[in-house]
Amino acid sequence: MDVPAEPTAEHSVESLHDAILARLLYNIGKTPSRASQRDWYAATALTIRDRIVDVWTSSAARARAQGAKRVAYFSLEFLIGRLMFDAAGNLGMVEMLRNALALEGIDLDHLRTLEPDAALGNGGLGRLAACFMESMATLAIPAFGYGIRYDHGLFRQTITDGWQQEIPEDWLSSGNPWEFQRPELSYRVGFGGSVTGAIEAGRTAFTWNPGETLFAVAFDTPMVGYGGHHANTLRLWSARAADPLALDAFNRGDHVGALTDRVRAEAVSRVLYPGDDSPAGQELRLRQEYFFASASLQDMLRRHLVEHDTVRNLAEFVAIQLNDTHPAIGIAELMRLLLDVHGLEWDEAWRITQGCISYTNHTLLPEALEMWPVLLLERLLPRHMQIIYLLNARHLDTQRAAGADDRLLAGLSLIDEGSGRRVRMGHLAFLGSHSVNGVSALHTDLMRRTIFRDLDAAVGGRIVNRTNGITFRRWLHQTNPGLTRLLVDTLGDRVLRDPMTLTDLMPHAEDAGFRAAFKAQRVPRKQAMARLVAAQLGLVVDPEALFDIQIKRIHEYKRQLLNILHAISQYNAIRAQPTRDWRPRVKFFAGKAAPSYTLAKQIIRLAHDVARVVNSDPTVRGLLQVVFMPNYNVSLAELLIPSADLSEQISTAGMEASGTGNMKLALNGALTIGTMDGANVEICERVGAANMFIFGMSTEEVEARRTSTGFDATATVAACPALRDVVEAMRSGVFSPEEPQRYAALADRLIHSDPFFVCADFDSYDRAQDLVDAKWRDPVAWWRSAVINTANMGWFSSDRTIGEYAAGTWNVKPGL
Ligand SMILES: *Cc1c(COP(=O)(O)O)cnc(C)c1O
C-alpha cells in the first residue's frame, strides 16, 4: 500500500519560532525568560496541534462533502505513548521545529522526554489500536477511534527487592496539550432500573428506565497521517455524574457524603484495568465496556442523522470494528437504540447491526474469553439481557430447525449454562458481525478449528484473516533515525512511503560495505542503552556484547521463564568451562505483570535474583549479564528496539495470537529466536528460516503432548542433565540463599504441572541458542541475516493490514 508524498512545507523556521512564542505567551501565560522546559514542551505541542487542526477540519469537511463511509474503531485500549514526534514527523516539520527552538536555546530532544506516555492500554491489543489510528490517517480513511479517557493509565512499575510494585500513573497531571474537550458533546448512559413494555400501533414498544444515569463527555485528539494530508479523531469518553453535588447534604455539613454519587459515577473512567488476558470479572469493568460502547454508538447515530434523515442506511455509511470482545455489548446496545429509540422492526435492526459491525478476536486462551454472569447483566443492563435472550432464541431455533442436536445447541448458545449462567461475549460478537477476523494466519486457522468451529459450521463464511502490522513511521522512522537514514541513502526516499521497496535491500546483504554501515548504525543505540542501564541500575554492560531482548507483558505463555532457565544454564556452563571461547551476551527483560498474577510477579523476581547472582559472580567476568529494565512502556520500547541484536519470541505454540513486538524488532534488524507461533510463522515465510532461529514444538506437537504426556515433564527433565541442573539450582535456593525455598514451588510446577511446556521445549531452545552464539561469532553471516530481516519486513506495515480491512471488511476506500 503506497502512501502519499510529503507536501512541500508551508512553514518556516521563523514562522514556527513566532508561533511557539505566541503559544507560550497566550496559552501558557509565560515569557521565554520565565518559561520552564515543561512550558516549552506545551507551547511546542500546541504549535504542532495548530497545524494538525488545519488538516483535521479540512479532512472532516471533505468526508462530509463526499458523503464518505466512516470507520469507527471501538477499543477499550489505545496504547499511544508520546505524540509529539508522531505528529511533527508526519507533518514533516521536525527539523524546522528543532531549529526554531534552538533560537531560544531549547533542545527539542529534551522536550521529547518531558511528554508523559499516554498508556491507555496494557500491551499488544492497545498498541495495535494506536498503530491502526496512524495508518488510517495516513491512508486518508475517514475514521474515529472510540475509547475511554482514563484518568490513570497502566500503572507505573517499580521494583523493590525484585518484587513488582504498582504506582498509580498520572499522565494528565500537567494537562494534555493534544486534546480538545467537547463539553457540548455529552451523552446519557444508563445502568440498572427496569424495562416496561406497552402496545403501540400493534407492536410492543419497550422502554428502559435506568435506575442510574451518568454522562459521557467527549475529549478529541486529532491524529494526523504521514504527509499531513489527512487527520482523524480519537474520541475518548470521560464519565461525569448527572449531579455534581448533593447540595442538601453539603449544606448539612456532610462535605464528603455530598460527593459520593459523583465519585461513584466518575469511577467509570478513573482507571484502566491492568491485565489484557483475563476478564477482570468486576462490575466496574462491565460498566466501562457499556459506557464507551453506548456513548460511541449514540454519537455515531447522531452524526448519521444530521447527514441522512434515516437510520435505515446506517450500514452503508458506518463500519464499526470491535477490537476484541470488550465493546461487544455494543451489539445489544445498537439493537436497543434501533428498536426502542428509532422504532425499527427486529429483522431490519439486526440486518443493520450485522452490516455495520465486524469483530477482531485476540486470544484463544480459555481464561481470557470474556463471559458475563447473566445475573449481573440482568441487574446492570436489563433491556440488553432481554435482547440477548431474544437473539439467542432466534439463533437456536434456526439451528434446531437445521438439525442441530442438544449438545451442539449448548455449544452454539450465547449462554454458557455451566458453572453459573454466563453470556459468551465472543459468541455475541461473532453473531452480531458480518466479518470475524483473527490476527495472524495461524491464529485464524486455530480460531476456525477451536473456539468458533461450531459457530463457523452453523453460520459459516464470516471468518477471515487480517495479520497484524505496525506503523513504520513510529517503529522505524522515529525510533531509528540512523537506520532510516541508511535506508533512504541506499534506496531513496520512496522507501519511506512504500515499505515493500525494502526488498531492494536484498542485494546489499551481500555487500560488505553495506553490512558494515548497517552494523555501525546500531552501535550508538547500544551505547545509549548501556548508558541508560548504568544510570538506572548502576550496572556496566558492554555495548559490544550481543543484546538479547525479551520485552512484553510478563505471562507464563510468553515464557520469560524459558529464557531465564537458559540464562541459568549458560551461567552453569560458563562456571564449568570458564576458558571456553564465550562471547559476551546481555539478556534484557522488560515487562509488567498484572497485579493479581502472582506467578508472573515471581518470574520478575526470579529474573532479578538470577541477575544479582550472575552479574556479581567474578568467574562470569561479564560474559553473561541479566538486566531487567523497569516500567516497560512504548517509550522504553522505542529505546530498546533499535539496540537489539536478538529478539525473543518464544511463546508456547498456539498461544500468541500474533505478536507485534516480533515485527518491530525484526524490522529493525534483530534476528528472531522463536517458536512457530502467531505472526512468527509469517515472518519466517518472508525472512526465511535460515535468517531466524526457529525451535520448539509446533501447535500440533503441543496438542499431541497435551493429550499424551499431559503437563508432567519428569521424564523430560531426567533426560536432560543441563535442565535438571537448572531446575535443581532454582529449587535448592542458589538464587535465593536468604530464602532457599523461594522458587521450590515454581520448580515443582515446571516439572509436574506446567501447561506452557517450558521444560518440553528447553532442549530445543538451548540448541537454538547455541546456533545464535555460533552465528554471532561469524559477523558476515550475522549481519547478512540482519539486513535480510529488515529487507523482508515491509509486508508487516499496518498500512497493509488497514488496506485489507478497508477493502475486505469495511468496504471503504482510502481517500487520496
Ligand atoms: C508492541 C508492544 C507490545 C506488544 O508486544 P508483544 O511482544 O507482541 O507482546 C506491548 N507493549 C508495548 C509497549 C509495545 O510497544
The ligand as a Gaussian input file, in Angstrom:
#p B3LYP/6-31G(d) Opt

LIG

0 1
 C        4.446000      -3.671000      20.709000
 C        4.198000      -3.535000      22.147000
 C        3.613000      -4.584000      22.856000
 C        3.272000      -5.907000      22.229000
 O        4.409000      -6.736000      22.311000
 P        4.316000      -8.328000      22.085000
 O        5.747000      -8.742000      22.119000
 O        3.705000      -8.513000      20.741000
 O        3.522000      -8.874000      23.192000
 C        3.405000      -4.427000      24.214000
 N        3.736000      -3.292000      24.842000
 C        4.321000      -2.262000      24.192000
 C        4.686000      -1.046000      24.951000
 C        4.566000      -2.341000      22.825000
 O        5.133000      -1.315000      22.185000

